[in-house]
Amino acid sequence: MAVDTLAYHRICAELTARNVTLVAVSKTKPVDDIRALYELGQRDFGENYVQELVQKQAELPADIRWHFIGHLQSNKIKYIAPFAHLIHGIDSQKLLKAVDKEGRKLNRKIGCLLQVHIAQEETKFGLNRDEVDLLTHAYFNQSAYEGVVVKGLMGMASFTDDTVQIAREMSTLKSVFDEIRSSYPSHAHQFDTLSMGMSGDYPIAIEKGSTLVRIGSLLFGTRS
Ligand SMILES: *Cc1c(COP(=O)(O)O)cnc(C)c1O
């Protein structure tokens, strides 16, 4: 078993002091590793692949809050819609509408985060600033979205050792988050989640105002 319980307790102490939620990213890791953290009290877990998430969810305790943090294809939403706590990677209005449709079928409001492109790399998914504004405008001004609740933003900084650049990208995301909250003050209480920070950059993320970090390798060891 590869779970680093010392790191878990250290990170929990750090996050609790700042009121930041920990999502333990368990992708590719066995259910026994998830159970080990669950026994220590961890309830939020993150997965990237639909099939893997569905299998693990069926085997593990029902009170786990499952975060889908990967790239979601429309045709696979239905498999996770019945239980997903938060879908982090909404990167188009089309995808939000498709999640909304599944949520309405199930009479659920599925929690979603809009993924914003902040990194320099071309490869990372996400909305640009204009697209974020269009999508939040559409969402907050239409009562049509009854199957989803947009809880905030998610982003990934560049994969680099340049901490100044990482800090700059995270500050950008934080200001987009703050601007949306102040543009829609009556929705700010529900638009309260800023998902940024991973094993390599979570201390910077906390400094920059993250409310939720997604940490995998520091807890479960590196992935092959
Ligand atoms: C894998 C993954 C993480 C966790 O990465 P670590 O570096 O192992 O902490 C966080 N967020 C997303 C979107 C991921 O895909």
The ligand as an SDF file (V2000), in Angstrom:
LIG
                    3D

 15 15  0  0  0  0  0  0  0  0999 V2000
   -4.0250   14.0710  -12.0630 C   0  0  0  0  0  0  0  0  0  0  0  0
   -4.6250   15.3870  -11.7810 C   0  0  0  0  0  0  0  0  0  0  0  0
   -4.3870   16.0570  -10.5650 C   0  0  0  0  0  0  0  0  0  0  0  0
   -3.4600   15.5440   -9.4930 C   0  0  0  0  0  0  0  0  0  0  0  0
   -2.1430   15.6160   -9.9170 O   0  0  0  0  0  0  0  0  0  0  0  0
   -0.9110   15.3880   -8.8970 P   0  0  0  0  0  0  0  0  0  0  0  0
    0.1990   16.1210   -9.5330 O   0  0  0  0  0  0  0  0  0  0  0  0
   -0.6900   13.9150   -8.8490 O   0  0  0  0  0  0  0  0  0  0  0  0
   -1.2930   15.9490   -7.5930 O   0  0  0  0  0  0  0  0  0  0  0  0
   -5.0560   17.2620  -10.3540 C   0  0  0  0  0  0  0  0  0  0  0  0
   -5.8790   17.7870  -11.2650 N   0  0  0  0  0  0  0  0  0  0  0  0
   -6.1140   17.1750  -12.4450 C   0  0  0  0  0  0  0  0  0  0  0  0
   -7.0370   17.8240  -13.4150 C   0  0  0  0  0  0  0  0  0  0  0  0
   -5.4890   15.9730  -12.7450 C   0  0  0  0  0  0  0  0  0  0  0  0
   -5.7180   15.3990  -13.9240 O   0  0  0  0  0  0  0  0  0  0  0  0
  1  2  1  0
  2  3  1  0
  2 14  2  0
  3  4  1  0
  3 10  2  0
  4  5  1  0
  5  6  1  0
  6  7  2  0
  6  8  1  0
  6  9  1  0
 10 11  1  0
 11 12  2  0
 12 13  1  0
 12 14  1  0
 14 15  1  0
M  END
$$$$
